[in-house]
């Protein structure tokens, strides 16, 4: 008979992001002109006040088709949050970057460690191990995920408003 090792999951406690220790923005292009990336990064620099050293253009010409993505990363002591803007046909580079910059600014202003997209990804580990984290107001997607996870795992995940843009999502061990 084969025995399986017991795995004990530690509860997730992510209430503070800590000091910002790094930041960077990368405009990634595939089979598109450089001016698109330059325009996106100009919006990032103006909107976040980041120095030129924190901004970079990356090319991926091995791609089968054209496309671009803007990736903004804020590295903190306890968590790194990533924000993205995806280029679309007939959508100006400035609009793509402005939306991503707005998300970064909202997250920074709230002082929470977890952004809305990371919140969705943390729900399953939270349901399995218990714990809590602070985030922005849960999106409809997050609320739906909470309901679906409860159906599968039976965990009770709670959301509590701490202030206008600070929420705590928590779960007890099942």
C-alpha positions in Angstrom: 0.0 0.0 0.0 1.3 3.4 -1.0 0.9 6.2 1.5 0.5 9.8 0.5 2.1 12.6 2.5 -0.2 14.9 4.4 -0.1 18.4 3.2 -1.1 21.2 5.5 -1.8 24.5 3.9 -1.0 27.7 5.8 -3.8 30.4 5.9 -3.2 33.3 3.7 -2.8 36.6 5.5 -2.2 39.5 3.1 -3.4 42.7 4.8 -0.5 45.1 4.0 1.5 45.5 0.8 4.5 47.1 2.5 6.8 49.8 1.0 7.2 50.0 -2.7 10.6 48.6 -3.6 10.4 48.6 -7.4 8.3 49.6 -10.4 8.5 49.2 -14.1 6.4 49.4 -17.2 7.0 47.4 -20.4 5.3 48.1 -23.7 5.6 44.8 -25.6 5.1 44.8 -29.4 4.9 42.2 -32.1 4.9 43.2 -35.7 3.8 46.8 -34.9 5.7 50.1 -35.2 7.6 51.4 -32.2 5.6 54.6 -31.9 2.7 52.6 -30.4 4.9 51.5 -27.4 6.4 55.0 -27.1 2.9 56.6 -26.9 1.8 54.1 -24.2 4.9 54.7 -22.1 4.5 58.5 -22.5 1.1 58.1 -20.8 2.6 56.0 -18.1 5.3 58.4 -17.4 3.0 61.4 -17.3 0.2 59.6 -15.3 2.5 57.9 -12.7 5.5 60.2 -12.7 7.9 57.4 -13.2 11.4 58.0 -14.5 12.5 56.9 -18.0 14.6 54.2 -16.4 11.5 52.4 -15.2 10.1 52.2 -18.8 11.0 49.8 -21.6 10.0 48.7 -25.0 10.2 45.0 -25.8 9.8 43.4 -29.2 8.7 39.9 -30.0 8.9 39.5 -33.8 8.6 35.7 -33.7 4.9 36.3 -33.2 2.6 34.9 -35.9 0.6 38.1 -35.9 0.6 41.7 -34.7 -0.3 42.8 -31.2 0.8 44.7 -28.2 0.4 44.7 -24.4 1.4 47.2 -21.8 2.5 45.6 -18.5 2.8 47.8 -15.4 4.4 46.2 -12.3 4.6 47.6 -8.8 6.8 45.5 -6.5 6.2 45.9 -2.8 7.7 44.2 0.3 4.9 41.6 0.5 3.4 41.4 -2.9 3.9 42.4 -6.6 0.9 43.7 -8.4 0.7 43.6 -12.2 -1.6 45.7 -14.4 -2.1 45.2 -18.1 -3.6 47.0 -21.0 -4.1 45.1 -24.3 -4.0 46.8 -27.6 -7.0 46.5 -29.9 -7.7 47.4 -33.4 -9.0 51.0 -33.7 -8.2 51.7 -30.0 -5.6 54.4 -29.5 -2.4 53.5 -27.6 -3.1 56.4 -25.3 -6.5 55.0 -24.3 -5.0 51.5 -23.6 -2.3 53.1 -21.4 -4.7 55.5 -19.7 -7.0 52.7 -18.5 -4.1 50.7 -17.1 -2.6 53.9 -15.4 -6.1 54.6 -13.9 -6.1 51.1 -12.4 -2.6 51.6 -10.9 -3.5 54.9 -9.4 -6.7 53.6 -7.9 -4.8 50.7 -6.3 -2.0 52.9 -5.0 -4.6 55.4 -3.5 -6.4 52.6 -1.7 -3.3 51.3 -0.1 -4.4 47.6 -0.4 -2.1 44.8 -1.3 -4.3 42.9 -3.7 -5.8 44.3 -7.0 -9.0 43.1 -8.5 -7.5 40.5 -10.8 -5.2 39.0 -8.2 -8.2 38.8 -5.8 -9.9 36.4 -8.3 -6.8 34.2 -8.3 -6.5 34.1 -4.6 -10.0 32.8 -3.9 -9.3 29.1 -4.4 -6.3 29.1 -2.1 -8.2 31.2 0.4 -11.1 28.7 0.3 -8.8 25.7 0.9 -6.5 27.1 3.5 -8.4 29.9 5.1 -7.1 33.4 5.9 -7.9 36.9 4.6 -6.6 39.6 2.3 -7.4 43.2 1.6 -8.4 44.4 -1.9 -10.4 47.0 -3.8 -14.2 46.6 -4.0 -14.9 43.1 -5.3 -15.8 43.0 -9.0 -18.9 41.1 -10.2 -16.4 38.5 -11.5 -15.0 38.1 -7.9 -18.5 37.9 -6.5 -19.4 35.2 -9.0 -16.2 33.3 -8.3 -17.0 33.3 -4.6 -20.4 31.8 -5.2 -19.1 29.1 -7.6 -16.2 28.2 -5.2 -18.7 27.8 -2.3 -20.7 25.3 -4.5 -17.6 23.2 -5.1 -15.6 23.5 -1.9 -18.3 24.3 0.6 -16.1 27.1 2.1 -17.8 30.3 3.3 -16.0 33.3 1.9 -16.9 36.6 3.3 -16.5 40.2 2.0 -16.5 43.1 4.4 -16.2 46.8 3.4 -13.5 48.5 5.5 -13.8 51.8 3.7 -14.9 53.1 0.3 -12.1 51.4 -1.6 -10.8 48.9 0.9 -12.5 45.5 1.4 -11.4 42.4 3.3 -12.1 39.0 1.8 -11.8 36.1 4.2 -12.5 32.4 4.8 -12.2 30.0 7.6 -10.6 26.6 7.1 -13.2 24.1 5.7 
